[in-house]
């Protein structure tokens, strides 16, 4: 059964080029909660600090909080981008990530080549990857531009390609950093329908968002982060009441 379990989960990033003792002392004095030294005497940012939560199948969970609270860091940790420095995180289920849809795209390769490479990375064979390229091309509406390098694409074309590739999946655990809202009106209508189908079919949704309208429409539970810590966890209506 798909689930996400965190036990005293902590993430920290080292700050390089902070070697002078006086600078270390000044930094630590000015930010005692998020900065500390590790066992190697490096100054590190405590991005997430001892998080405990359990997300079960069927739950729709919003990560809320101000910029820098740790929402995107937590999503990326769930996606396997970051490794915990302490505690543990268990994610069971096939993961689909809409954190940065354009990540991994080669700007010198064509749109079609990027789609095929993404398919091969997902474990598809050549035939399946080629079929995926046809489907992505039709959905994105890129036409002949599918066979030119994506560095020549406009911002809108890049968004359409990235979204079409990223949503051509059916995950059990769907991780999203903000609700998709870019592109022309025609594409947005098709994108909205696909996104809603993706969310409805996922066993678990974890959505980081600043839009309380989106959060209240799609989520039933909210985890509120502040300074890398959980300060509230419960029904969306209560947790977001004063946001």
NORCORSUL-V102855 format. One record per run of one state. SS is the DSSP state (H for helix, E for strand, C for the rest). FROM is the first residue (numbers start at 1). TO is the last residue. If there is no record, write none. Layout:
((SS;FROM;TO) (SS;FROM;TO))
This chain:
((C;1;2) (E;3;14) (C;15;20) (H;21;30) (C;31;34) (E;35;37) (C;38;42) (E;43;56) (C;57;59) (E;60;64) (C;65;70) (H;71;78) (C;79;85) (E;86;92) (C;93;94) (E;95;98) (C;99;109) (E;110;110) (H;111;121) (C;122;125) (H;126;140) (C;141;142) (H;143;147) (C;148;148) (E;149;149) (H;150;152) (C;153;154) (H;155;166) (C;167;172) (E;173;177) (C;178;184) (H;185;201) (C;202;203) (E;204;208) (C;209;211) (H;212;218) (C;219;220) (E;221;226) (C;227;228) (E;229;235) (H;236;239) (C;240;243))
